[in-house]
Amino acid sequence: MIQTAAHGTRLRVLFVNRFYAPDVSATSQMLTDLAQALARDGAAVTVVCSRQLYQDPAARLPAHDSIGGVSVCRIGGTRFGRDRLAGRAFDYLSFYLAASATLLKLARQVDVIVTKTDPPLLSLVGWLVAARRGVPYVNWLQDLFPEVASRLALSPLPRPLERLLCALRDRSLRAAECNVVLGTRMRDYLTARGIPAARLRISENWADEAALVPLAPADSVLRRQQSLGERFVVTYSGNLGRVHDVQTLLEAAELLRADRTTVFLMIGGGANMRALASEAQARDLQQLRFLPYQPRSALPDSLAAGDVHLVTLLPQLEGLVVPSKLYGILAAGRPVVFVGDTDGELARLIREHRVGVAIASGDAPALRDALCRLRDEPAERIRMGARARALFEQRYTLSAAVQRWQAVLAEVSASWGRTDPDRLPASRQTG
């Protein structure tokens, strides 16, 4: 437990991310968990975020708030939303500018700044403020841009500008005291780009072991509300975005059209969720059911509604993105059906611990066959689910993640001592 910084007072941590509680997007949930856990353990935690919600850019949350012992400072900005690329770019730019101004004001009051990756390239803001104010900063990398957009062929940027942004991003990572990544593939990708291994730490995402406990499918209220009964329920829960493989899932559902015992329960949102719902309607695939995001308090129940859970990732994004929904599935004690790179990090984890199956992206017949086997082997599903929960308790709990983060923050704080610029080594007095 960290309760003091190197100078003998409470550790003061400032997080920056576009979304925070009550928002329910993945980056917001992870940050909310960690920030509140650190606050409970005695740290003074501030979060700088927007006044919007991921699903509602028009939302106007209060400018200042206190949630779970965390001081929340919400900044203004444009509200064009995610539907149009130009509008999204303006939203990003306005957040960068407002966040930079706010961090410059708050930086002298904290011991360490931690930037996430929403919006992309937020590490550049951390780099700017740290250089100006002489405060250590840490990057918490949930994904890597602009590479993700480039590999999806969605980047509007000319290649020279894209290379320049990559170079600037890499410089901001090299300048950070520490960069927290989500897995070995992401770490290896960054070391290959010249980021020193000494400045990289692996700390996977998590689920809250106290809030998320395994429930039997029959105990799920949502399952009863959907009149699913004894049917075999294949669930996808969360954001289904452009980084996820939706085509293989769609074609497998088509192959299972005549199977009235199997239903796909799609819970959440995202660009590909909307596209999948539209295509399912056009093809009259009635076994695909769609529900909006459920309240976070209902997550144990909604995860329990599924007999197995889907996780997908396009193969070209291995090492750039790690689907965080995996940890909730493991915590719920359900088998994982992964569609993506069968030699990727998640696929290897699934095979090594026998907690599900991994299917190659594009192989819809293999996905159909795997689902049919799982449907017909309930005893094996139970064994997989038990192994999944055991793996979760061993490696992916919130308490374990908090300990890893406490170690990172303690190391950074100790290496700098007081963050008062007058007490810093001359080489670190940059502003």
Salt bridges, closest charged atoms under 4 A:
ASP33 OD2 - ARG296 NH2 2.78
ASP65 OD2 - ARG74 NH1 3.40
ASP111 OD1 - HIS7 NE2 2.71
ASP111 OD1 - ARG12 NH2 2.87
ASP118 OD1 - ARG18 NE 2.91
GLU147 OE2 - ARG169 NH2 2.67
ASP170 OD1 - ARG169 NE 2.83
ASP170 OD2 - ARG193 NE 2.70
ASP188 OD1 - ARG187 NE 3.16
GLU204 OE1 - ARG404 NH2 3.95
GLU251 OE2 - ARG283 NH2 3.21
GLU254 OE2 - ARG257 NH2 2.81
GLU254 OE1 - ARG283 NH1 3.21
ASP259 OD2 - ARG375 NH1 2.63
GLU279 OE2 - ARG283 NE 2.85
ASP307 OD2 - ARG223 NH1 3.38
ASP307 OD1 - ARG381 NH2 3.96
GLU318 OE1 - ARG185 NH1 3.89
ASP343 OD1 - ARG348 NH2 3.09
GLU352 OE2 - HIS353 NE2 3.81
ASP369 OD1 - ARG368 NE 3.02
ASP376 OD1 - ARG375 NE 2.80
GLU380 OE1 - ARG383 NE 2.90
GLU380 OE2 - ARG387 NH2 3.18
GLU393 OE2 - ARG389 NE 2.95
GLU411 OE2 - ARG201 NH2 2.71
